[in-house]
């Protein structure tokens, strides 16, 4: 069988694809990602022949075009790949954890917490090395995540609407505090201007390597709790009846979410809506199975981020639009559609 009947929903029947079609989908997504990785290296403000790109990667020389490929476009592409995967997986995690399809590290204020903490570290404390301020990003993301989850809890459990409102409010307060802090000394915070817009431009690979081990830990934790999160989607009581350890699952999910969202923000700044859109796309493809949703999110989110970055390079050539601005233009209409859906209150 290539499809499995999941449930009846009104006059129609909802089906999810079987393992074979899911694997084929993963292969197609991987192929699309490889194409976009190649395009990201090849497309820029200056046209460079594919043969020069090949030589820059495998036969390096001191040619100026090769220098642009190795020191500018290649790091930008790797940052887009890593940050995109982290944002997609963090969005899938937070939606599964809160059982809220409107949840997203940006909407729930996680990015704002990490951004505010990094702003304090860089502008006030003078921290310049990512090995120093990434800890501030992790701490800010963790504090805001716990705060929003606490504010969004009611006697009947977590309310999706209250959760979103709490995240928006906390994010607005921290965003305003960050802006006010930057206005006190514009020169000291000038280096954060591009970072605040959410960008993968000018990020050397030295920014990525220190955070990769944390992303690896988060990836392991996320897939470790994918099964329990499937059970928790049916409710805490049913999950307990199936032997799920709720506290441990939530702790692992929050740790993974903190590492992913905090690390991505430390590298590229606050990039919104990627974690909101991609889990929905993955869910439409594979159904409500978290392990498959996580796997698809890891591949589809870099596709969206790299495509947005490429679009930002060409739409106003020779100027560029930061990728965070492009994803906001794409994500805002998606958010409106999701809010207006009658079944947007839960997963």
C-alpha positions, -999 to 999 in steps of 0.1 A, spaced: 0 0 0 12 35 -8 -12 53 14 -28 48 48 -62 60 58 -57 83 87 -92 95 96 -126 106 82 -132 143 81 -166 152 69 -175 140 34 -139 132 25 -112 109 37 -78 121 48 -49 99 38 -12 100 45 15 86 22 32 53 31 69 50 39 79 45 2 63 78 -10 77 96 21 112 84 12 107 95 -24 96 129 -12 128 131 9 149 123 -21 131 149 -42 136 175 -14 173 166 -11 178 170 -49 161 204 -48 183 214 -19 214 204 -38 203 225 -68 197 255 -47 231 251 -30 247 252 -64 227 282 -75 235 300 -43 272 296 -50 269 306 -87 245 336 -84 257 370 -72 263 406 -81 289 395 -106 283 368 -132 309 340 -128 312 310 -152 303 276 -137 339 264 -147 353 291 -124 331 280 -96 342 244 -101 379 255 -101 374 276 -70 360 246 -51 384 219 -63 414 237 -80 419 268 -59 441 297 -71 446 334 -64 421 344 -91 398 372 -79 366 354 -90 377 323 -71 383 345 -40 347 358 -42 334 322 -44 355 308 -16 354 337 8 320 352 1 294 330 -16 304 296 -2 303 307 35 270 325 27 256 293 13 267 271 42 253 296 67 220 295 48 220 257 49 228 254 86 206 283 98 177 271 76 178 236 90 179 249 126 150 272 120 128 246 104 134 220 130 129 245 159 96 255 143 85 219 140 95 212 176 77 242 191 45 234 172 46 198 184 54 208 219 26 234 222 2 216 199 -3 250 183 0 254 145 6 291 149 37 285 171 70 297 157 103 308 174 97 343 160 60 347 169 66 332 204 94 357 211 122 332 212 142 351 186 135 383 204 149 369 236 181 356 219 185 389 200 181 410 231 207 389 250 232 392 221 226 429 219 234 433 255 265 410 252 279 428 221 269 464 227 271 467 265 296 440 276 318 443 246 317 406 236 328 402 200 335 365 196 307 341 188 321 317 214 311 343 240 278 358 228 263 325 217 259 316 253 239 348 257 217 338 228 211 304 243 202 320 277 179 345 261 161 319 241 157 296 271 144 323 294 118 335 269 107 300 260 100 291 296 84 325 302 60 323 273 51 286 280 43 296 316 22 327 305 4 306 280 -7 280 305 -42 280 319 -61 257 343 -71 237 312 -36 234 299 -19 256 273 -42 278 252 -29 283 216 -44 318 215 -30 328 249 4 313 239 6 334 208 -5 366 226 20 360 253 48 354 227 39 385 208 38 407 239 71 394 253 87 397 218 74 433 215 87 443 249 122 428 242 123 442 207 115 477 221 141 473 248 167 462 222 159 492 200 161 516 229 194 501 240 208 506 205 197 542 204 218 550 234 250 545 215 244 541 177 281 538 170 287 509 194 257 490 179 264 498 142 279 464 136 246 448 146 225 467 120 227 440 93 225 412 119 192 427 133 176 425 99 183 388 97 210 381 71 234 355 60 257 380 42 292 384 55 291 355 80 324 337 79 325 299 85 342 306 118 308 317 131 293 283 122 318 257 135 314 265 172 276 261 171 275 229 150 281 206 180 251 222 197 230 217 166 240 181 165 229 176 201 196 193 194 191 171 163 195 140 184 172 152 212 146 163 187 144 128 170 146 112 204 114 129 215 95 126 182 78 94 193 66 108 227 55 140 210 33 119 187 16 104 218 13 139 234 -6 152 204 -35 130 216 -35 147 251 -14 143 282 -36 117 298 -34 94 268 3 100 266 7 90 302 -13 59 296 11 49 269 41 53 292 53 87 280 74 107 305 59 141 300 84 161 320 114 145 304 100 149 269 92 186 275 126 193 290 144 176 261 122 194 235 129 228 252 166 222 253 167 212 217 145 242 208 168 266 227 199 253 211 184 255 176 167 289 178 194 305 200 222 292 177 205 303 145 199 338 159 235 341 171 247 334 135 222 352 113 201 373 135 163 370 139 148 354 107 111 349 111 84 328 95 106 300 83 98 279 114 61 287 109 57 278 73 79 248 68 63 224 94 30 230 78 43 221 44 59 190 59 26 181 76 7 184 44 31 160 27 36 133 54 7 137 78 9 141 116 40 120 122 66 140 140 97 120 130 89 125 93 79 161 99 112 168 115 131 151 87 113 171 60 117 203 80 154 199 81 155 197 43 127 221 33 136 250 55 171 255 39 154 253 5 131 282 15 159 302 31 184 297 2 156 305 -23 147 337 -4 184 347 -2 188 342 -40 157 362 -46 170 390 -24 201 391 -45 184 394 -79 152 414 -73 170 447 -66 203 440 -84 230 453 -78 216 460 -43 204 432 -20 175 426 3 183 408 36 169 373 37 149 381 68 130 407 49 122 384 21 109 356 44 88 382 62 72 392 29 64 355 21 55 345 57 31 373 66 4 363 41 8 327 52 3 337 88 -29 355 79 -42 325 60 -34 302 90 -51 325 115 -83 326 94 -85 289 91 -113 274 112 -89 246 125 -59 268 133 -64 264 171 -47 230 173 -28 202 157 
